[in-house]
């Protein structure tokens, strides 16, 4: 998800785990209650990346709902809900 902005996150309801971990987007302006964090990494690294992003977001008032692979790609989605 190159060049992520708050506008693109609001439109797609999704943000990359990399953007979360690097704090590239200020999610305080995100108006929705649910958010998908997408981790793109080889092998088991996508699990680590998704859960690291979920841990970071949990400190900001979000809770992890579910983690799943969507489609046949290697992207792992961590679904979050704002508390």
N, CA and C atoms as a LAMMPS dump frame, in Angstrom:
ITEM: TIMESTEP
0
ITEM: NUMBER OF ATOMS
249
ITEM: BOX BOUNDS ff ff ff
-5.0000000000000000e+02 5.0000000000000000e+02
-5.0000000000000000e+02 5.0000000000000000e+02
-5.0000000000000000e+02 5.0000000000000000e+02
ITEM: ATOMS id mol type element x y z
1 1 1 N 0.847 -1.176 0
2 1 2 C 0 0 0
3 1 3 C 0.895 1.242 0
4 2 1 N 1.402 1.594 -1.145
5 2 2 C 2.316 2.732 -1.217
6 2 3 C 1.606 4.064 -0.986
7 3 1 N 2.339 5.021 -0.447
8 3 2 C 1.834 6.385 -0.244
9 3 3 C 0.51 6.425 0.502
10 4 1 N 0.446 5.741 1.616
11 4 2 C -0.785 5.742 2.403
12 4 3 C -0.981 7.099 3.068
13 5 1 N -2.207 7.562 3.003
14 5 2 C -2.603 8.8 3.669
15 5 3 C -3.85 8.49 4.484
16 6 1 N -4.208 9.375 5.361
17 6 2 C -5.428 9.168 6.138
18 6 3 C -6.633 9.073 5.197
19 7 1 N -6.609 9.829 4.104
20 7 2 C -7.715 9.79 3.153
21 7 3 C -7.839 8.408 2.505
22 8 1 N -6.704 7.813 2.116
23 8 2 C -6.767 6.488 1.496
24 8 3 C -7.179 5.421 2.511
25 9 1 N -6.748 5.566 3.748
26 9 2 C -7.134 4.617 4.797
27 9 3 C -8.629 4.723 5.081
28 10 1 N -9.148 5.935 5.147
29 10 2 C -10.584 6.137 5.372
30 10 3 C -11.385 5.525 4.228
31 11 1 N -10.923 5.711 3.008
32 11 2 C -11.649 5.217 1.833
33 11 3 C -11.653 3.682 1.771
34 12 1 N -10.524 3.054 2.096
35 12 2 C -10.403 1.6 1.943
36 12 3 C -10.659 0.826 3.233
37 13 1 N -10.685 1.529 4.362
38 13 2 C -10.818 0.892 5.679
39 13 3 C -9.65 -0.05 5.955
40 14 1 N -8.501 0.214 5.333
41 14 2 C -7.34 -0.668 5.487
42 14 3 C -6.056 0.142 5.521
43 15 1 N -5.087 -0.386 6.263
44 15 2 C -3.771 0.235 6.368
45 15 3 C -2.747 -0.888 6.418
46 16 1 N -1.572 -0.64 5.891
47 16 2 C -0.536 -1.67 5.946
48 16 3 C 0.059 -1.736 7.352
49 17 1 N 0.501 -2.912 7.719
50 17 2 C 1.165 -3.079 9.013
51 17 3 C 2.423 -2.219 9.069
52 18 1 N 3.101 -2.091 7.947
53 18 2 C 4.304 -1.252 7.883
54 18 3 C 3.99 0.195 8.236
55 19 1 N 2.887 0.72 7.693
56 19 2 C 2.505 2.109 7.987
57 19 3 C 2.167 2.278 9.461
58 20 1 N 1.542 1.265 10.06
59 20 2 C 1.221 1.326 11.495
60 20 3 C 2.509 1.344 12.306
61 21 1 N 3.402 0.404 12.011
62 21 2 C 4.624 0.265 12.803
63 21 3 C 5.577 1.441 12.636
64 22 1 N 5.568 2.048 11.464
65 22 2 C 6.418 3.236 11.218
66 22 3 C 5.7 4.53 11.563
67 23 1 N 4.444 4.414 11.991
68 23 2 C 3.612 5.554 12.371
69 23 3 C 3.538 6.598 11.251
70 24 1 N 3.244 6.121 10.043
71 24 2 C 3.188 6.988 8.864
72 24 3 C 1.849 7.692 8.707
73 25 1 N 0.791 7.168 9.359
74 25 2 C -0.55 7.742 9.257
75 25 3 C -1.08 7.96 10.673
76 26 1 N -1.608 9.149 10.919
77 26 2 C -2.193 9.461 12.221
78 26 3 C -3.641 8.96 12.246
79 27 1 N -3.863 7.857 12.921
80 27 2 C -5.192 7.245 12.937
81 27 3 C -6.169 7.932 13.883
82 28 1 N -5.736 8.952 14.59
83 28 2 C -6.686 9.689 15.438
84 28 3 C -7.756 10.357 14.588
85 29 1 N -7.447 10.63 13.319
86 29 2 C -8.414 11.254 12.412
87 29 3 C -9.279 10.224 11.685
88 30 1 N -9.056 8.936 11.942
89 30 2 C -9.83 7.884 11.287
90 30 3 C -11.234 7.849 11.899
91 31 1 N -12.283 8.034 11.091
92 31 2 C -13.632 8.202 11.641
93 31 3 C -14.413 6.909 11.892
94 32 1 N -13.902 5.772 11.439
95 32 2 C -14.655 4.527 11.529
96 32 3 C -14.249 3.711 12.755
97 33 1 N -15.096 2.786 13.123
98 33 2 C -14.821 1.955 14.301
99 33 3 C -13.959 0.737 13.968
100 34 1 N -14.024 0.239 12.737
101 34 2 C -13.299 -0.963 12.337
102 34 3 C -12.219 -0.626 11.312
103 35 1 N -11.142 -1.416 11.35
104 35 2 C -9.987 -1.176 10.493
105 35 3 C -9.308 -2.506 10.199
106 36 1 N -8.884 -2.693 8.961
107 36 2 C -8.108 -3.874 8.585
108 36 3 C -6.645 -3.467 8.473
109 37 1 N -5.779 -4.216 9.142
110 37 2 C -4.332 -4.009 9.038
111 37 3 C -3.81 -5.135 8.155
112 38 1 N -3.152 -4.766 7.061
113 38 2 C -2.716 -5.747 6.079
114 38 3 C -1.206 -5.912 6.17
115 39 1 N -0.773 -7.152 6.375
116 39 2 C 0.656 -7.467 6.466
117 39 3 C 1.068 -8.249 5.23
118 40 1 N 2.047 -7.714 4.515
119 40 2 C 2.609 -8.376 3.337
120 40 3 C 4.034 -8.786 3.682
121 41 1 N 4.277 -10.047 3.894
122 41 2 C 5.63 -10.514 4.201
123 41 3 C 5.737 -11.983 3.829
124 42 1 N 6.943 -12.413 3.585
125 42 2 C 7.167 -13.809 3.201
126 42 3 C 7.07 -14.721 4.416
127 43 1 N 6.527 -15.911 4.193
128 43 2 C 6.489 -16.924 5.237
129 43 3 C 5.73 -16.483 6.468
130 44 1 N 6.241 -16.879 7.627
131 44 2 C 5.605 -16.559 8.9
132 44 3 C 5.811 -15.128 9.336
133 45 1 N 6.608 -14.36 8.583
134 45 2 C 6.846 -12.973 8.971
135 45 3 C 5.594 -12.124 8.908
136 46 1 N 4.637 -12.493 8.062
137 46 2 C 3.409 -11.702 7.986
138 46 3 C 2.614 -11.819 9.282
139 47 1 N 2.665 -12.975 9.927
140 47 2 C 1.99 -13.146 11.22
141 47 3 C 2.638 -12.233 12.25
142 48 1 N 3.952 -12.254 12.325
143 48 2 C 4.667 -11.397 13.27
144 48 3 C 4.392 -9.928 13.017
145 49 1 N 4.394 -9.546 11.749
146 49 2 C 4.158 -8.151 11.386
147 49 3 C 2.732 -7.716 11.738
148 50 1 N 1.753 -8.556 11.423
149 50 2 C 0.353 -8.225 11.727
150 50 3 C 0.131 -8.108 13.225
151 51 1 N 0.686 -9.034 13.987
152 51 2 C 0.484 -8.998 15.441
153 51 3 C 1.267 -7.864 16.095
154 52 1 N 2.415 -7.518 15.564
155 52 2 C 3.157 -6.367 16.088
156 52 3 C 2.36 -5.081 15.863
157 53 1 N 1.745 -4.96 14.691
158 53 2 C 0.907 -3.781 14.414
159 53 3 C -0.317 -3.769 15.326
160 54 1 N -0.923 -4.948 15.556
161 54 2 C -2.078 -5.036 16.46
162 54 3 C -1.679 -4.652 17.879
163 55 1 N -0.51 -5.087 18.332
164 55 2 C -0.02 -4.707 19.663
165 55 3 C 0.164 -3.198 19.762
166 56 1 N 0.738 -2.615 18.725
167 56 2 C 0.937 -1.157 18.724
168 56 3 C -0.415 -0.438 18.794
169 57 1 N -1.367 -0.885 17.982
170 57 2 C -2.681 -0.237 17.974
171 57 3 C -3.44 -0.456 19.277
172 58 1 N -3.178 -1.558 19.967
173 58 2 C -3.871 -1.803 21.24
174 58 3 C -3.508 -0.738 22.274
175 59 1 N -2.324 -0.193 22.172
176 59 2 C -1.917 0.895 23.078
177 59 3 C -2.594 2.215 22.722
178 60 1 N -3.23 2.257 21.545
179 60 2 C -3.906 3.472 21.084
180 60 3 C -5.429 3.334 21.113
181 61 1 N -5.929 2.316 21.816
182 61 2 C -7.372 2.185 21.978
183 61 3 C -8.052 1.243 21.004
184 62 1 N -7.306 0.393 20.33
185 62 2 C -7.878 -0.57 19.399
186 62 3 C -7.764 -1.966 19.984
187 63 1 N -8.69 -2.857 19.599
188 63 2 C -8.589 -4.247 20.018
189 63 3 C -8.639 -5.147 18.793
190 64 1 N -7.91 -6.239 18.88
191 64 2 C -7.853 -7.211 17.795
192 64 3 C -9.114 -8.065 17.812
193 65 1 N -9.761 -8.186 16.656
194 65 2 C -10.955 -9.015 16.52
195 65 3 C -10.579 -10.378 15.936
196 66 1 N -9.817 -10.357 14.837
197 66 2 C -9.506 -11.593 14.133
198 66 3 C -8.292 -11.38 13.233
199 67 1 N -7.602 -12.464 12.936
200 67 2 C -6.509 -12.447 11.978
201 67 3 C -6.782 -13.549 10.969
202 68 1 N -6.72 -13.212 9.686
203 68 2 C -7.009 -14.205 8.657
204 68 3 C -6.279 -13.879 7.369
205 69 1 N -6.084 -14.895 6.565
206 69 2 C -5.542 -14.702 5.222
207 69 3 C -6.73 -14.534 4.297
208 70 1 N -6.713 -13.497 3.486
209 70 2 C -7.822 -13.214 2.588
210 70 3 C -7.387 -13.548 1.169
211 71 1 N -8.142 -14.347 0.488
212 71 2 C -7.81 -14.725 -0.879
213 71 3 C -6.644 -15.693 -0.931
214 72 1 N -6.068 -15.815 -2.112
215 72 2 C -4.979 -16.777 -2.301
216 72 3 C -3.605 -16.139 -2.171
217 73 1 N -3.546 -14.852 -1.912
218 73 2 C -2.258 -14.17 -1.78
219 73 3 C -1.608 -14.422 -0.44
220 74 1 N -0.489 -13.775 -0.215
221 74 2 C 0.252 -13.926 1.034
222 74 3 C -0.093 -12.847 2.057
223 75 1 N -1.05 -12.006 1.738
224 75 2 C -1.42 -10.93 2.65
225 75 3 C -2.238 -11.486 3.816
226 76 1 N -1.877 -11.075 4.999
227 76 2 C -2.593 -11.461 6.206
228 76 3 C -3.306 -10.222 6.729
229 77 1 N -4.55 -10.356 7.119
230 77 2 C -5.347 -9.228 7.601
231 77 3 C -5.624 -9.383 9.089
232 78 1 N -5.34 -8.339 9.829
233 78 2 C -5.695 -8.274 11.241
234 78 3 C -6.845 -7.269 11.346
235 79 1 N -8.001 -7.747 11.75
236 79 2 C -9.165 -6.881 11.855
237 79 3 C -9.248 -6.297 13.255
238 80 1 N -9.331 -4.968 13.316
239 80 2 C -9.279 -4.226 14.567
240 80 3 C -10.591 -3.488 14.792
241 81 1 N -10.903 -3.251 16.072
242 81 2 C -12.079 -2.46 16.451
243 81 3 C -11.626 -1.428 17.482
244 82 1 N -12.062 -0.194 17.273
245 82 2 C -11.748 0.86 18.24
246 82 3 C -12.6 0.646 19.483
247 83 1 N -11.964 0.714 20.647
248 83 2 C -12.701 0.545 21.908
249 83 3 C -13.476 1.777 22.245
